[in-house]
Amino acid sequence: MNLKNICLACLLTLTLAACALTRSDTNPWLDSRAGTASENIGGKWTTAGGIGANWGEGNFIQDGSRFYGTLGAYYVDGSINGEHLYLALSSGRKVYYTARLRRAPDGSYGGKVVQGAIIDHSNQADEGFQLMTMRRIGK
């Protein structure tokens, strides 16, 4: 590999790293979405058996209209506003996914997940998204 290719590879790596979402990007978004906490979502949840990918089991602790915890291999920062949940799924310093889920009549939550962008700020919310469904385990 010549010097020119090495420099281009380094520039691409730095550009991609600079574009990565972090919690400092998503926390203001989550704060702006936080509102009325109509339900305590603290406890155990699963994404298995629902529409969309199996993200694993979740365990959340709610603090007012914000909640925190894990979902599968990801750390979750979230907010609740009425019947909507907003999630940022991260590992280390990088936020990989954001999601907007809505409460269904059966108490589960379902909605869209986008990779590498804040769902409300992305055209991926209408194309290129994944689905997630969460339902409570026990109570």
N, C-alpha and C positions, 0 to 999 in steps of 0.2 A: 504494500500500500504506500503510495507516495505521500508527500507532505500535504499536498492540496486535498487529497481525500481524507486524510486524518483531520485536517482543520475543518472540513465540511462536516465530518461525523461529529466532532466536538461541538460545532455550532448547532447542529440539529439536536444533540442531546441537551444542550443548555436551553434551547428554545422550548423543547418539550417539557423540561423541568420547570421552566418559568410559567408555563401554561397550566401546570397541575394545580388543582384546587387544594386548598388547605382549610383547616378549621377557622382560620382568621377570615377566610372568604365566606364560609357557610354560616358561621355563628350570627353575623348581623342579619342574614336572610332568615334564619330560624327565629331570632328575636322579633323580627318584623311580622312573622306569621303567627307568633304565639298570641293566644287570646283566651277565650272562655274554655276552661277545662271541664267539659260536660261529663267526662268519665275518668275514673282512675285506671290508667292503663298499666300501672305497675304490676309486675308478676311475669309469668311465663307465657310465651307465645310460640307458635310454630307456623312455618310456611309450607310444610309438607302436606300433600294431598289437596292443595288448592289450585286454582288457575295460576299459571305462571311457574317460574323456576322455584326450586326448593332452595331457599337461602339458608335453611337450618332453623334451629331453635333460638328464640330470643328471650332475654331476661331484662326487664326494664324497671327502673326506679323513677317515680314521678316526683317532681318538685314544682308544684303549681302548674303552670302551663308548659313547662319544659320537662323533658325526661332524658334519661341516659341509660346506657347498658350495652349489651352485646346482641348481635344477630349473626349466628354462625361464626365465621372467622372475623367479622367486622365489629368495630366499636361503633356505637350509634349515639349521635346527638340528635335530639328531636324536639319538636314542639307540637302542641295540640291546640286546635282552635275549633270549638264546636264539634262537628262531625269529621273534621279533617286532621290527619297526622302528616307532619313534614319530617323527613329523616335525612340525615347525612351519614353515610356509611364510610368509615375510614379505617385505615391500617397504618400505624406509624404516623407520620405527618401528613400523609396524602389522603384526601377525600376521593374515593373512587366513584361513588354513586350518590345521587340524591333522589328522593321519592316523595310523591304526594299521594296519600291514600285516603279513601273516604269510608266512613262507617256504613256497613250494610245492616239491614234489619235484623239479621241473626247475630249481630255483635262482632262479626269479623270486619277486617279492614282490607280494602283492595284498591289498587291503582297502578300508576305508572312509575317506572324507575328509569333514569337516564344515567349514562356513564360519562364522567368527566365534565359535567356541566351542572349548573343549578337549574332544576327542572322548570321553574317559572321563567327563566331567562333563556330558554333553549327552544329552538324549533324541533329538537328531538322529542319534545313532549307529544308531538303529533306524528313523528316518523322516527324510526330507529330506537324505539323504547322497548323496555321489557315490562312484563307484568309481575306484580307481587300480590299475594293474598296472605294475610296473617289472621290466625284465629287463636283464641286463648286456650291454654292447656289447663284444665281444671279451674278452680276458683276459690 
